[in-house]
């Protein structure tokens, strides 16, 4: 018999409905797997008691015929989502002992639909990072290793714990947040599926804010179908978030397996950068071939402002972060370090409570917003952002339904490999994903192959606003052609 | 500046370019100290130089935005175009001091306590 943790979310759902196993058994199997996988540091808090209580309640609803769409499905939640009565830290010392008295809208909807919380997953501090190495709780170790090598690799970031937990079968799915690639890059590094929906699709209420005009929640899972199932529960209008969009949530799962015949898929030429790794190039070509075989029409498109997305991002995101993180002052919640006077208390609290990368970004944001520089930096970056969005709009108006690009410029790298040098080298991880946040569009990362060292590589599909369904249909074609990727469980 | 992809990993090189009038693309120690003060983050004197170097690396990276023609371009203010949502100006929540104060480092009689601010 297949281990319960090896099932897909859809298989688990169907098995629960048929009473093949119970929600308590599923929760139990995952809690046991989590205990054996602590070397990965994927969870920063395990919630076994809550998981068992939620599973028992799910079993009762299943017996009573009152099951929700995710009834009894054990999930992990990134530590950026506030969970009532369950410590939520953003993986920062400044929130080390914060226990929210409210529940984020996204997680509340998961529990409404019957899901079971296994625990909170590790992430880069305040989601600022691309390797999960800036976490106050230490780095996450990827379940993947290079062939014949035991060196620890990063799972990507910032949602590294969620991605590692899903890939290592420590949950059926997990939530993530994506500000510049924090769902899609770790999904690609760990060989799983992750989608950042259109800005406004998921409520940001109760999610710890990083850069409000870029932040968007989304799910991770091991299959396209499972990701679609989760997104439906996470999406929907919320009056508590003014940027939440009031439009119906489609049945995303129904789009999985839908024909892609006749769809026009753009291949942006600016993403094929000179000197790009031949493996990534070849992977991209394979993706093109698979979609063509499925009846899609592939066309070259141009997104001329692509190269300005990352520099514009590194103005907009720190600027918004410096403003959002002003609330951590040692007064209302979180760490307080006493000082001579109130200003000294603020300064000591923030110096001790924030890690290096967060301090750097808050300072950059403060600088670019400071008197005299606002127009030169922030305003100019927001104008460039309009141009980046317009590039996509021109293509969509010309009849392009979606775009196909690589998800990352390389496979996962080693823990500690990129933290010593220039911060820009780490930032370059997000060159293919960050444009999507700048334009507010939906993007999905789907596993497409492995590199010469045996590590997963992913492709990204970018869609029209609120057309996540087309992304699921296209990602399904790639998944069917590429198959599923699983790391061998060396940690057990 | 432009990006150059090396085999297997990314790197970049800096190219100086005449961009016309622009804000200073590097900060000195005094400016780093001023930014730290504005950001309310205590920075030890011996960290200023290193931090300045890191900030300068980022400023140098974003310098290339100077070459984009943004004349007549509206800055993005709303990611998804939508009418500003409004609600009735009524009390929907409150009278819950205990929950509001539960995570406060120091509180007293339903107040947050801070060091003396007014002499």
Interface residues (C-beta under 8 A of the other chain):
Chain A: X97 X98 X99 X101 X102 X198 X199 X200 X213 X214 X239 X242 X243 X245 X273 X274 X275 X276 X277 X305 X307 X308 X310 X311 X312 X314 X315 X322 X326 X329 X330 X331 X332 X333 X334 X335 X336 X338 X339 X340 X341 X342 X343 X344 X345 X346 X347 X348 X350 X351 X354 X359 X360 X362 X363 X364 X365 X366 X367 X370 X372 X373 X376 X377 X379 X380 X381 X382 X383 X384 X385 X386 X387 X389 X409 X410 X413 X422 X423 X424 X425 X427 X428 X429 X431 X440 X465
Chain B: X2 X3 X4 X5 X6 X7 X8 X9 X10 X11 X12 X22 X23 X27 X31 X32 X35 X36 X37 X38 X39 X40 X41 X42 X43 X51 X54 X55 X57 X58 X59 X61 X62 X63 X64 X65 X66 X68 X70 X73 X74 X75 X76 X77 X78 X79 X80 X82 X84 X85 X87 X99 X100 X102 X103 X104 X105 X106 X112 X114 X115 X116 X117
